[in-house]
Amino acid sequence: MAVCKFCQTEVTWLKEGRKNIPVEGDGTRHKCEQMMNSLKSTKTLDRGSLSPEEIKKYEEAINSKTKTKSKKK
C-alpha cells in the first residue's frame, strides 16, 4: 500500500479515466486538508502574461533537457 505524503494515511491508487486517484481503505476518495492546501498554493500562469521571448526560453530549456536525457540512454 502507498502512503499519503501529506497526512501519512495508507491509500491505494485507482485509475479513473486518465487520472490516478488516491482511495482510502474503505473505498472512499482520499482528500486530506494538507493535500488541498498544497494544491491551492501551486503557481498558475496566464497564457497572455508571457511574452514570446519568455515562451521561447522555456521551450529551449525543455528541449535541451530532453536532448540530454536521450543522449544518456
WOSULMO-V353413 format. One record per pair of residues at least 12 apart in sequence whose ideal C-beta (glycine too) atoms are under 10 Angstrom apart, sorted by the first residue. I is the first residue (numbers start at 1). J is the second residue. D is the distance in Angstrom with one decimal. If there is no record, write none. Layout:
i=I j=J d=D
i=I j=J d=D
//
This chain:
i=1 j=13 d=9.6
i=1 j=25 d=8.3
i=2 j=22 d=7.6
i=2 j=30 d=10.0
i=3 j=22 d=10.0
i=4 j=22 d=6.5
i=4 j=24 d=9.1
i=4 j=30 d=6.3
i=4 j=31 d=10.0
i=4 j=32 d=6.2
i=4 j=34 d=8.3
i=4 j=35 d=6.9
i=5 j=34 d=9.0
i=5 j=35 d=8.4
i=5 j=38 d=9.2
i=6 j=30 d=9.7
i=6 j=32 d=5.5
i=6 j=33 d=8.4
i=6 j=34 d=3.7
i=6 j=35 d=4.6
i=6 j=36 d=9.0
i=6 j=37 d=8.5
i=6 j=38 d=6.5
i=7 j=30 d=8.7
i=7 j=32 d=4.2
i=7 j=33 d=7.9
i=7 j=34 d=5.5
i=7 j=35 d=7.4
i=8 j=32 d=9.5
i=8 j=34 d=9.8
i=9 j=22 d=8.8
i=9 j=24 d=6.7
i=9 j=25 d=8.8
i=9 j=30 d=6.7
i=9 j=32 d=6.8
i=10 j=22 d=9.9
i=10 j=24 d=7.8
i=10 j=25 d=6.4
i=10 j=30 d=9.4
i=11 j=23 d=6.2
i=11 j=24 d=6.0
i=11 j=25 d=8.1
i=11 j=29 d=9.5
i=11 j=30 d=4.8
i=11 j=32 d=9.5
i=12 j=24 d=8.1
i=12 j=25 d=7.7
i=12 j=27 d=9.4
i=12 j=30 d=9.0
i=13 j=30 d=9.7
i=14 j=27 d=9.4
i=14 j=29 d=8.9
i=16 j=29 d=8.9
i=22 j=35 d=8.4
i=45 j=58 d=9.9
//
